[in-house]
Amino acid sequence: MKFKSNSTDFFSRIVNWLSELGSDRPLINRKGGSQDPFSKLMNRISR
């Protein structure tokens, strides 16, 4: 059990480190104001 906790902490540190490297991007909108299907899906996942 202790090994799982340490591996989770290591994974969390990597994910946090990677997320600090990036920057938030504005939403992508198509003409007329509607989002394309991929952007709509990714925005829903990232919330």
C-alpha positions in Angstrom: 0.0 0.0 0.0 2.8 2.4 0.8 4.3 1.9 -2.6 1.0 2.9 -4.3 0.9 6.1 -2.3 4.4 7.1 -3.3 3.8 6.3 -6.9 0.7 8.4 -6.9 2.6 11.3 -5.3 5.3 11.0 -7.9 2.7 11.0 -10.7 0.9 14.0 -9.2 4.2 15.9 -9.0 4.9 15.2 -12.7 1.4 16.2 -13.7 1.6 19.4 -11.7 5.0 20.2 -13.1 3.8 19.8 -16.7 0.7 21.9 -16.1 2.8 24.7 -14.8 4.8 24.8 -18.0 1.7 25.4 -20.2 -0.6 28.4 -20.4 -4.3 28.6 -20.8 -5.5 29.3 -24.2 -8.7 31.2 -25.2 -11.7 29.3 -26.5 -11.7 28.5 -30.2 -14.9 29.7 -31.9 -16.1 29.2 -35.5 -17.9 31.8 -37.6 -21.2 32.6 -36.1 -20.0 32.0 -32.6 -20.4 28.2 -32.3 -17.5 26.0 -31.3 -16.2 23.2 -33.5 -17.0 19.7 -32.0 -13.4 19.0 -31.0 -13.0 22.2 -29.1 -16.4 21.8 -27.4 -15.4 18.3 -26.2 -12.0 19.4 -25.0 -13.4 22.4 -23.2 -16.0 20.2 -21.5 -13.2 17.8 -20.4 -11.0 20.5 -19.1 -13.6 22.1 -16.8 
